[in-house]
């Protein structure tokens, strides 16, 4: 099977669960899509919604999650599903959600990856859309920064620095091929801090959050039974989110990405800044 061709999912599927921030029970369906469709998101519980592409221009909000949509509707917290699609090199798929938020599952991409592996990938006839940089781009926000540099493949170098005894400074370098994405990133869960939970819920967020779908750090460490899945699970989840938000470019990216303290807003700014410097390049097998 040529990896230079676009791919969609082998069959449509759906998963149900609770939304991390809204707390609502929701179902997300991933449907097959034709060449050139890209990754698109649509609400099925509201009349008249048209699917929007997962691209930076359709981002409506980046507060604690990436929300896409229109002036009339949004879907939030799709990044773990999109990370799975992008990480397994699915170019074309329609994500249908019957509520305002994609189900969080266990807080990682593992459930989505398992479902995608079960239905497989199906090649199309068109070449994959691949973009490369003409020159480096960098964005900064306080102590956080991210940079894109020309490179023959997508390579990620991510670091975080949290003043917490169970986190501190963590760094990860990875070329996120499908196998490495699944083995090294997909299982890393979203996280937060006990001291922030009440504030987030007062702001209408984290209403569906629990120790079943997020790591919650208390003063001395994670409160979750079983603790962390890896000592550096935090930077791995940040890298997972980065994979999803880089997909807002709308095509397979070939670049070196270096990010320190990345977040959804910072990566959106990076994608926006990079847009004039992107060029189409031939996809090779």
N, C-alpha and C positions, 0 to 999 in steps of 0.2 A: 504494500500500500504506500503510495507516494505521499510524503509529508509536505510536498509542495502544493497539494490540492487543498481546497477548503473542505471542512468536515462539519457535519451536523450530528445530532445524537442518533443512535441506532434505532431508538423507539421513544415515543413520548412516555413520560412518567410523572408522578406527583408524590409529594410528601406533605404531611400536615404537622402542625405544632403550634406553639404560642409565639407571638411576637415579643422580642426582648424588651422593647420600649413601650409599646402600646398595651401589652398584656392580652391582646385579642387572639382567639383561636383562628388560625388562617391555614389555607391550603395553597401551595405553589405548584403549578404544573409547568413542566419544561417540555416544549413541543418541538418537533422537527421543523426545520426551516430551509428554504432554498438557498442556493449560492447567492452571495451579495446581500443577504438579509442582515447579517451581523447579529449581535446580541441585542434583543429588544425586550422591553418590559411594558406590561399593560395591566390595568385593574379590570377585573371581570365583574365586580360587584356594583359598579357604577355605569349608568347608560352613556353611550356615546364616546367612550374613551378610545383613543387611537394609540397603538403601541409606539413608544418612543425608543430610539436607539440609546444604548448605554454609551453615551459620549458626553464630553465635558459640557457641551452647550445645553444639555438637558438636565444638568444637576441643579436641584432646587435648594439643597441644604447639605451642609457637611458637619453639623453638630452631632458628634458622637457616632455618626453613621453617614453613609452616602445615600442621599435621597434623590431619585430622578422622577421626572414627570412633566407636568405642564402647569399653567396657572390655575387650572381647575382641580388637579389631582396629583398625588405623589405616591410612590412606593419607596419605603425606606428599608434599610438594613438588608439590601440585596447583595452586599459585598462578599459574604461567605459563599453564596451560590455562584456569583460571577467569578470569584477566585477559582472555584472548582472547574467551571467551564473553561476559563482562560488557561488554567494550569494544565488541563488535559487537552488543550489545543482544540477546543470546540469553537469554530468560527461563527456558526449560524445556529441560533436557537431563539424561540419565543418563550419568555417567562410570563406566565399568567398568574396573577395573585388575586384571591377573592377578598382582599382586605388591604389595609394601608401598609402592611409590613410583611416581609418574607419570614417564615418561621425560623427561629434561631437554632432549633434542634439542640445539640449539646454545646453550642457556642463556637464550634469550629466548622471546617468544611468537610469533615470526615463522612458525614451522612450523605452529603451530595456526591462526593467522590464515589462512595460505595454504589449509589444508585446509578451514576454514570457508567461505572465499570460494568454493572450488570446489564445495561442496555447496549453498551459499546458505542463505537463511532462509525459514521457512515460517510464515505468520501463523495464529494460532488465532482463536477467536471471542470470547474473554474480554478484558476491558480489562487493560492492564498494571498491576501493583501498584506504586504510586508513594508514597513517604513523604517528608514534609518535617518540619523541626524546629519545635517550639514555642518553644524558646529555645536559646541557645548552650551548648555543652558543651566543657570542656577537660580534658585529662589531661596529667600530667607524669611523667617518670622521669629523674632526674638532669638533664642538660642537654638532653634530648630532650623535646619537647612537641608536642601536636597539638590542634587546636580545630575544632569544627564550628559553623558559623553559619548561620542561616536565609538562603536564597537561592532564586531562581526556577529555577535549573539547577545541575547539578553542576559546580563550578569547583574546581580543585586548585592550590594554591600550595605547592610543596615545596622545601625547602632541605636541603643536607647540608654538613658541614664535617669533612673528614678531614685529619689532619696528614701529608699525603703530597704531594710536589711535583707529581704528575700529577693530583691531585684538588683538594684545598683546598676553598674555598667554592664551591658551585654552587647555582643556584636556577632554578626552572622554574614558569611559570604556564600552565595549559592547561585548556580545556573539552574533555574527552575524548569528543567525538563519535566515531562509528565510523570516519570517514575520518581524523580527526586521531589517534585511537589507533593506527591502522595505520601512518600515515605518520611519527608523531613518537615513539611509545613502543614499539611491538611488537617492534622489532629490538634493543632495548637488552638487553644480556646481564647475567646475574648476575656477581658479582665477588668476589674475595678477595685475600688478601695472602700472598706466598710465606712469610713468617715464621710464618704461622699454619697452614700446610698440615700439618705433622707433628703439631701439637697436635690439629687436627681429626680426622685419621685415627686417632690414638690414642684419641680419644673415639668412634670408630665413625662418623665423618662424612666427607664428601668422598671416599669410596672410589671413586666413579665420575667424579670431577672430572678434567678435563684442559684443555689449552689449546684443545680443540675445543668445549668447552661452558661455559667460564667465562673471564672476564678474570682473569688473575693478575698482580698488581702486584708487581714486584721493587723494590729500593731506589730505582731511577731512573725507573721507569715500567712500562707493561705488557709482559709477556714474550711476548704473543701475536704471531705473524706478522701483519703488517698493522696492528698497534696497535689503537687505539680506532676504533669506527665513527663517533663524534662526540666532540669534546672534553668534552662534558657527559654522556657515556653513563651515568655512575654515577647522577646525579640522575634521569635518565630511567628507569633500571631501578628505582630506589626508587619512582618514581611508578607504574610498571607494577605493582609489588607492592602499592602502595596501592589501586589499582583493584580488585585481587582481594580484598584483605582488607576493603575497604568493602562488597563484595558479601556479606560475612557478616551484613549487616543483613537479607538475604533478600528485598529488593525494590529497585527503582530509587530511588536517593537523589537528592533535590534539596537541595543545601546547598553552602556554601562551606567547603572543607577547607583549613586552613593547617597544615602539618606541618613541624617542624624536627627533623632527624635521625630520621626515622621508621623503624620496624621492625615485624616481625610482632606482637610482644608489645604494643607501644604502640598499634597500630591496633586490636588486639583489645580492649584496655582502653577505647579511644575508642568502639568500637561498643557495648560493654557499658554504658558510662556514658550513651550517647545513647538507649538503648532506651526509657526512660520518657518521653523528650521527642519521640518520633516519632509522627506522625499520618498517616493515609491522606489523600491529596488526589486530585482527579480527574486522570486522564491525558488529555491533549489531543493531537490530531494535530499 
